[in-house]
């Protein structure tokens, strides 16, 4: 994030691209788990992921950076319509992921109750939710097929994107419905996920709503646990556009030198990693990544055209 502040020193338009994989959250967590202030470091990691990496479709990238760095008045910090959020014509819609959260928690419970696995990683949980992998096959020995089919992820509801399913799991972690569990190995830590008390309370609320009853939790304050779990999905690759024609024209103009990149078209990246000039190439790369068992990478763009952003980032 600090590197993005190096741009704009010459007063010309420039671009900063950050690559982010949701699966890497566990890797970073394992690296900071040995630190003396691991609790603070973990909170900072989650804060960075929630406010900057996870797409909400409405918050300016520069404002997100200001929030993460603790600026006193982040509302007044703007990017002049140059970041990928402010330039996008895409109008995000809230997705009600309540049923998805219920599915994930029920699957984790079934795995533990039937002693299929003692621990489940985030990637294993995603495969299980999609109805794939060894855990899914082993679980079928203990649970009826009809019950398991109900708990399978509904990919069509999330634009058919596996990446959006992982986004739901990550948001469950960020909102406290899931927690990370660390188990030492020879070199580092293995990171797994489990349901928290907040997640269990959410399930009780859902059962109460389903049965038309009301459940109380005594003197404990559970204001953070809402009956609905809503998120903004990543942009649909088929429908999203990175910049409007008017803003593209303004962006092309820049300082009139064309010094931002070797080709004008190559500069127009959307948050999902597509661009107008090399869409076929990127699709081929994604196919190779999927064959290797790695999900797509989310690309986040910051475009800077002034010197004060450099000072802001320093």
C-alpha positions in Angstrom: 0.0 0.0 0.0 2.9 2.3 0.7 4.2 1.8 -2.8 1.1 3.5 -4.2 2.3 6.8 -2.8 5.4 6.8 -5.0 3.3 7.7 -8.0 2.4 11.2 -9.2 5.7 12.9 -8.3 6.1 14.2 -11.8 2.5 15.5 -11.9 1.5 13.0 -14.6 -1.1 10.3 -14.5 0.1 7.0 -13.2 -1.4 3.7 -12.1 -0.9 1.4 -9.2 -2.3 -2.2 -9.3 -2.6 -4.5 -6.3 -3.1 -8.2 -6.6 -5.2 -9.8 -3.9 -6.2 -13.5 -3.4 -8.7 -14.2 -0.6 -6.9 -17.6 0.0 -3.8 -15.7 1.0 -5.4 -14.3 4.2 -4.6 -17.5 6.0 -1.0 -17.4 4.8 -0.5 -13.9 6.1 -2.2 -14.8 9.4 0.2 -17.7 9.9 3.2 -15.3 9.3 2.0 -12.8 12.0 0.9 -15.4 14.5 4.5 -15.6 15.9 4.7 -11.9 16.5 4.6 -10.5 20.0 1.6 -8.3 19.2 -0.3 -10.9 17.1 -3.7 -9.8 18.3 -3.1 -6.2 17.1 -1.5 -7.4 13.9 -4.5 -9.7 13.2 -7.0 -6.9 13.8 -5.0 -4.6 11.4 -4.9 -7.4 8.8 -8.7 -7.8 9.0 -9.2 -4.1 8.9 -7.0 -3.8 5.7 -8.9 -6.6 4.0 -12.3 -5.4 5.0 -11.8 -1.7 4.1 -9.6 -1.9 1.1 -9.3 -5.4 -0.5 -12.9 -6.5 -0.2 -15.0 -4.8 -2.9 -18.1 -2.9 -1.6 -18.7 -1.0 -4.9 -19.1 2.4 -3.3 -16.1 3.5 -1.2 -13.4 5.4 -2.9 -10.0 3.7 -2.8 -8.3 6.8 -1.5 -10.9 7.1 1.2 -10.4 3.5 2.1 -6.6 4.1 2.5 -7.3 7.1 4.7 -9.5 5.0 7.0 -6.9 2.3 7.3 -4.1 4.7 8.1 -6.3 6.5 10.7 -6.8 9.8 9.0 -8.8 12.2 11.2 -11.2 13.3 8.4 -11.3 10.6 5.7 -14.6 11.8 4.3 -12.9 14.9 2.7 -10.1 12.8 1.0 -11.1 12.2 -2.6 -9.4 10.7 -5.7 -10.9 13.2 -8.2 -12.7 10.3 -10.0 -9.6 8.4 -10.8 -9.8 5.1 -8.8 -11.5 2.0 -10.2 -14.5 2.5 -7.8 -15.2 6.1 -8.7 -14.7 5.5 -12.4 -16.9 2.5 -12.7 -20.3 2.6 -14.3 -21.2 -0.6 -12.5 -24.0 -0.2 -9.9 -23.4 -2.7 -7.1 -26.4 -4.5 -5.6 -26.6 -6.0 -2.2 -26.8 -9.8 -2.1 -28.6 -11.5 0.8 -26.1 -14.2 1.8 -28.0 -15.3 4.9 -28.9 -18.7 3.5 -25.3 -19.1 2.3 -24.0 -18.5 5.8 -26.4 -21.0 7.2 -25.1 -23.6 4.7 -21.5 -23.0 5.6 -22.1 -23.2 9.4 -24.2 -26.4 9.0 -21.5 -28.1 6.9 -18.8 -27.3 9.5 -21.0 -28.7 12.2 -21.7 -31.9 10.3 -18.0 -32.4 9.7 -17.2 -32.1 13.4 -20.3 -34.0 14.6 -19.5 -37.0 12.4 -15.7 -36.9 13.2 -14.9 -36.6 9.5 -12.2 -34.0 10.2 -11.0 -32.4 13.3 -10.0 -29.3 11.5 -11.0 -27.7 8.1 -9.1 -25.1 6.3 -10.6 -22.2 4.4 -9.9 -23.8 1.0 -11.2 -27.1 2.1 -14.4 -25.4 3.4 -14.9 -23.8 -0.1 -14.4 -27.2 -1.8 -16.8 -28.9 0.6 -19.4 -26.2 0.1 -19.2 -26.7 -3.7 -19.7 -30.4 -3.2 -16.1 -31.4 -4.1 -13.1 -32.9 -2.4 -12.4 -35.8 0.0 -14.3 -34.3 3.0 -17.5 -34.1 0.9 -17.1 -37.8 -0.2 -16.4 -38.9 3.4 -19.4 -36.9 4.7 -21.7 -38.7 2.3 -21.2 -41.9 4.3 -22.8 -40.2 7.4 -25.4 -37.8 5.9 -28.2 -38.3 3.4 -27.6 -37.1 -0.1 -30.8 -35.1 -0.1 -29.6 -33.2 3.1 -26.2 -32.5 1.6 -27.6 -31.3 -1.7 -29.6 -28.6 0.2 -26.3 -27.4 1.7 -24.4 -27.1 -1.6 -23.5 -23.6 -2.8 -25.8 -22.0 -5.3 -23.3 -20.7 -7.8 -26.0 -19.2 -10.1 -27.0 -16.7 -7.3 -23.4 -15.4 -7.2 -22.9 -14.9 -10.9 -21.5 -18.4 -11.2 -18.2 -17.2 -9.6 -16.4 -19.4 -7.1 -14.5 -16.3 -6.1 -17.8 -14.8 -4.8 -18.3 -17.9 -2.7 -14.9 -17.4 -1.1 -15.9 -13.8 -0.5 -18.8 -14.9 1.6 -16.5 -17.1 3.7 -14.0 -14.3 4.1 -16.7 -11.9 5.2 -17.9 -14.4 7.7 -14.4 -14.3 9.1 -14.2 -10.5 9.1 -17.6 -10.2 10.8 -16.8 -12.7 13.5 -19.0 -15.6 12.4 -15.8 -17.7 11.8 -12.5 -17.7 13.6 -9.0 -18.9 12.6 -7.4 -21.7 14.6 -3.6 -22.2 14.5 -1.9 -25.6 14.8 1.9 -25.7 14.7 3.7 -27.7 12.1 7.4 -28.2 11.6 8.1 -24.9 10.0 5.1 -22.6 10.7 1.4 -22.8 11.4 -1.5 -24.6 9.8 -4.6 -22.3 9.7 -8.1 -23.7 10.0 -11.5 -22.1 10.5 -14.3 -22.9 13.0 -17.6 -21.4 14.0 -17.6 -18.8 16.7 -20.2 -18.1 19.4 -21.5 -15.3 17.3 -22.0 -17.7 14.4 -23.8 -20.1 16.7 -26.1 -17.3 17.9 -26.8 -16.4 14.3 -28.0 -19.9 13.7 -30.2 -19.8 16.7 -31.7 -16.6 15.4 -32.4 -18.2 12.0 -34.1 -21.2 13.6 -36.2 -18.8 15.7 -37.3 -16.9 12.7 -38.0 -20.1 10.8 -40.2 -21.4 13.7 -41.8 -18.0 14.3 -40.5 -17.9 17.9 -38.3 -15.3 19.7 -35.1 -16.3 21.5 -33.5 -14.2 24.2 -29.9 -14.4 25.3 -30.1 -13.2 28.9 -27.8 -10.4 29.9 -25.3 -10.8 27.1 -25.2 -8.1 24.5 -25.3 -9.5 21.0 -26.1 -6.4 19.0 -23.5 -7.3 16.4 -25.4 -10.4 15.4 -28.1 -9.4 12.8 -30.7 -11.7 11.4 -29.5 -10.9 7.8 -26.1 -11.3 6.3 -25.7 -9.0 3.3 -22.6 -8.3 1.1 -21.7 -6.8 -2.2 -20.5 -9.4 -4.7 -17.6 -8.8 -7.1 -18.5 -7.4 -10.4 -19.9 -9.7 -13.0 -17.2 -10.0 -15.7 -19.7 -10.2 -18.5 -21.6 -7.0 -17.5 -19.1 -4.8 -15.7 -17.4 -1.9 -17.4 -14.4 -0.2 -16.0 -14.8 3.4 -17.2 -17.6 5.3 -18.9 -16.9 6.7 -22.4 -16.7 10.2 -21.1 -14.3 9.3 -18.3 -12.2 7.2 -20.6 -11.9 10.2 -22.9 -10.8 12.4 -20.0 -8.4 9.7 -18.8 -6.9 9.3 -22.3 -6.2 13.0 -22.5 -4.2 13.1 -19.3 -1.3 15.4 -19.8 -1.4 14.9 -23.5 1.8 12.8 -23.7 0.3 9.4 -23.4 3.0 8.6 -20.8 0.8 6.5 -18.5 1.3 3.3 -20.5 2.5 2.0 -23.8 -1.1 1.7 -25.0 -4.2 3.6 -24.1 -6.4 0.5 -24.1 -4.0 -1.4 -21.9 -4.6 1.0 -19.0 -8.3 0.3 -18.5 -8.4 -2.5 -15.9 -11.5 -3.2 -13.9 -11.5 -4.7 -10.4 -12.1 -8.2 -11.7 -8.9 -8.2 -13.7 -10.4 -7.8 -17.2 -9.4 -5.2 -19.7 -10.6 -4.2 -23.2 -7.4 -5.0 -25.1 -6.4 -8.3 -23.7 -9.5 -10.1 -22.6 -8.7 -13.3 -24.5 -5.2 -13.4 -23.0 -6.5 -13.0 -19.5 -9.2 -15.7 -19.9 -6.4 -18.1 -21.0 -4.4 -17.2 -17.9 -7.5 -17.8 -15.7 -8.0 -21.2 -17.3 -4.5 -22.2 -16.4 -4.9 -20.9 -12.9 -8.1 -23.0 -12.5 -6.4 -26.1 -13.7 -3.8 -25.6 -11.1 -6.4 -25.4 -8.4 -6.0 -21.7 -7.8 -8.9 -19.3 -8.0 -8.9 -16.0 -9.9 -7.0 -13.0 -8.6 -8.8 -9.8 -7.8 -7.1 -6.8 -9.3 -7.5 -3.4 -7.6 -6.4 -0.2 -9.3 -5.4 3.1 -7.8 -4.7 6.0 -10.3 -3.0 9.0 -9.0 -2.5 12.4 -10.6 -1.3 14.7 -7.9 1.6 15.2 -5.6 -0.3 15.5 -2.3 -1.2 11.8 -2.5 2.5 11.0 -2.2 2.7 13.1 1.0 -0.5 11.5 2.3 1.0 8.0 1.9 4.4 8.8 3.4 
